[in-house]
Amino acid sequence: MSIVVFGSINMDLVTRTPRLPAPGETLTAHGFVTTPGGKGANQAVACARLGATTRMVGRVGDDVFGAALRGSLGQYGVDTSFVATQPGASGIAAIAVSDAAENTILIVAGANGAVGQADIAALDDALDGAQVLLLQLEVPLAAVTGAARAARARGVTVVLDPAPAVPLPDELMRLVDIITPNETEAALLTGIAPDDDAAVVAAAAALRARGAGTAVIKLGGRGAFVDDGQTRAFIPAFPVTPVDTVAAGDAFNGGLAVGLDAGLTLAAALRLAAATGAMAVTRPGAQEAMPTRAEVDVLLAS
């Protein structure tokens, strides 16, 4: 059993600031770090830290960031055999994190923008023995759709984190077994803002009506909601004090994939996902914030 992540590999340029600036406003920040990230790479690290055999399919540039990104993935135990290096710049994300643990993110695709048919061919080999494919939207949409198609043909469970929020073609929606938007993404995909419980239920139903097998809407501190056509339930969040929420969604998706790969029920996998996301927000950073399975198990037992 194993998990394959097809997606972005970025270097995160993180500024820490008292609050997020308003348009046109200049603020004095109080910290800056450069750290490996990218939704795809973050989710791969989350899976590996939880003990799952994890392979990454994606691209980096032949710059100094590219070498560091590949090395970081390997350090966390992610198989990088299917990560290609190409001429030019690696992807970057410019992130501002406030003292209230809120964040804004700007992405420059770099090598991620070149992910395409060659990487789908590499994915076909990477999927050997895999149970779950994790997808996001920081690489070209055509490549994401092709990857989902390849996984579906092999009977591999397709989990899509539809971030950053963009409209999705119906074909991709029909190829997805589990879609995991946050509130903003769910609103864009359905036209329903999940501001209250009734709207959350309606948005999840609308996602399923578009073809996704199961809808899981991430609700931040309110937990999550799942609709698989038979069960509709709110998944409570674990009470923690957040320090940095930048890795929350990626940690949640990693925990979900690990649970599915291990053969847990969907309910149990979602509880693992919620605990993984909760642990990740208690420390700063993205990949370095991902918890181990032992840490998550302590929270699950509390």
N, C-alpha and C positions, 0 to 999 in steps of 0.2 A: 504494500500500500504506500502511496505517496501523493504529494500535492505538487502541481505545476502552477507557477504564476507567470502570466504573460502580460507584460506591461512596462511601466516607466521605471527608469533608474535616474535619479536626479541628485545633484548636490544642493543641499539646503543652505541658504544664506540667511541666518536668523538674527533679527534685531529684537532686543527686549526693550520695551517702552512702557512708561507709566499707564498710558491708555492708547487706543488706536487713534491716529490723527484724522481729523475731518478733512474733506477735500480742500486743497489749497493751504493747509496748515503745516507748519514746520514744528517738530517737537525735538527735544533733546532726549536721546535714548540713553540707556545705562548698561547696554551689553550687546555684544555681537559674537556669534560663533558660526563656523562653517562645519556642517555635519552631513553625512550621507542620508539621502531620503528618496523621495519618489513614491507614489502610492503603490506601485508594483513591488519595488524593492522593500518598502516598509512591510507590506503584507507577507512577503517571502520571509523576512527576518522574524516576524511574529510567529509564523508557522514553525520555523526552525527552532526558535527559542522554546516553543512548547513541546519540542521533541519529535516533530514530524519530519520525515524525509522530504526535502523540498528542493525543487529545481526551478531556476529562474530563466525565462526566455525574454530577451530584450537587447538593447543596444546602448553602448557608451561611445564617447569620442576618444580620439587618440591624444587627448590633452592630459594634464596632470590630474584633473578631476576624474577622468575615466579610469586611470590606474587605481586611484584611491577608492572609487566606488566598487570596482571589481574586488579589490582586496578586502573591503569591509564586508561585503556579502559572504566571501569565503570565511572570514573570521567568525561570523555568526553560524557557520555550518551550512550555508546555502550552496548547492551545486551550481557553479557558474559556467559549466561546459557549454551551455547553449546561449551564453551572452556574447554577442558579436561586438567587435571594435571597428569603428569606421573613421575615416579622416574627418577632422573638424571638432566642434565643441560638444561636450556632454550637455545633457539637460540640466537646468538649474531651476530652483524655486526660491524666490525672495519672500521671506515670511516675517511678519511683524507679530510679536506676541506681547499682549498687555499684562500688567500686573494682576488683572482680573481673570487671566488665563483665556482671554478671547484672542482670536487670531485672524489675520487676513493673509492671503497667499496669491502671489503672482508667479506664473509658470512660463519659462522659455523652453520650448521643446528640445532644441538641440538635436542630438542623435535620436532621441525618442521619436522625432517627426519622420524619421526614415524607416521606422519599423514597417515591414510589409511582407511580400510574398516569400522572400528568403527566410524570414523568421517563422512564418507559418509552416514552411517545410521543416525547419528545425524543431518546431513544436511537435510535429508528427512523431519524431523520434523521442522527444522528451516525455510524451504522454504514455510511453510503454510502462505498464504497471500502475498507472496513476488512477486515483479514485476521484479527484477533484481538480478542476481548473478554475483558478481565480483570475478575473478580468477587471480592469478599470478603464477609464477613458482619457488617459494622458498620452496615449499613442493613437495613430490614425484610426478612425472609426471603421474603415474598410478592413483593416488588419484585425481589429477586435471581432468583427463579424466573421471573418475567415477563421479565426482561432476558435470561436464558439462552434462553428460548423464542423471543424475538424474534431473537436472534443465530442460533440454530439454523435458523430459517426462512429466513435469508439465506445459509446456508452458511458463516457465520463461525465460526472455531475458538473454543470456549468454554473458558477456563482459570479454574478456581475455586480460590482460596485459602480453605479453610474455617476462617477465623479471624475472631473468637474461636470457640472450640470449642462447637458446639451440635449436637444431633441434626438430621439432614437428611432431608427427605422423599424417597421413592424417585423421584418425578418429577424433582426437581432432579438427583439422581445420574445419571439416564438422559440428562439434557440436557448433561452435562459431558463434554467431550472429554478434558481433562486436569485431574486434581485434585491439589493440592499440599499436603497436610497436613504439619505437623511431627509429632513423636512423640506429643505429648499429644493432638493432634487426631485422629491415626490411631487411637489407642487408644479414644477416645470413639466414633468412627464404626464401629469394627469389633469392639470388645470384646477386642482383642488388643494387649497392651502390647509395642511393638517394642524390647524390651530387648537382644536379640541378633540375629544375622543371620537365623537361622531364623524368628524371630518377625516380623522386618521383611518377609521374603518372604511370610509368611502374611498379614500385614496388608494388603500391597499386593494380593494375590490376592483378599482379601475386599472391598476397595474396588472392584475390577473386577467382582466377582460382584454387587455392588449396582447396577451399571450404568455406572460411569465407564469411558470408553474406555481411558484410560491413568492409572496411579497413579504419582505421584512423591512419595516420602516424604522430607522434609527431616530430616536427622540431625545438624544442627549441625556440630560439629568432625569428625564421622565422614563428612561428605559428604551423599550422597543415594542413594536407590534408585529405580530405574524398572522398571515392569512394564507393557508395552503389549500383552501377550498373545502376543507373539513373542519379544521380548527382555526378559530379566530381568537387570539389572546394577547393581552399585554404582558410583556416580560419586564418585571421590575428592575430598576437600576440598583446596583450595590452602592450604599452610602459611603462616599469617600470625599476627601477634600481635594479638589483639583488644583494642580500646580500649572499644568500646560496641557491643553486639549488637542494639540496638533496631531497626535498619533491615535486619538480615540477611535475614529472610524476604521483605520487600518488595523488596529489591534482587534477590534470587534470582528472584522472579516477574517482575520487570521484564526481567531479562536473558533469561529463558525466552521471554517474549512477543516481545522484539525479535528473537531468533534465529528464532522461528517466522515472524514477519512478513517476515524477510529470506529465507525459503525454505531455511534450514539444515535438515539432518537433525535428528531429535530428539536424537540423541547429541551433535551439535555445539551445538545450542541449550542443552542441559543443561550442557555445559562452559562456555558463555558465562554461563549463570545462576550456576554455581558460582563463577566468577571475579568476577562482579559482586557477589555476596554477600560474598565474601572481602574485596574492596576496601572495601566499605561498613563493615565492622566495624573497620577500621584507623583510623577517625576518629570523633569524637563527633557525635551528632545523628542525625536521620532524613533529611530531604530534603537537607540540606547535606552529608550523608555520601555521597550517591549519586555514583559515579564517572563520568567521561567515557568514551567509547569508546576514546580513546587510552590512558587509564590502564589500562583492562581489557585492551587488546591487549598492553600491556607484560607484564602478569601472565600472559596466555595464552602468550606467547612465552618465558617464563622456564623 
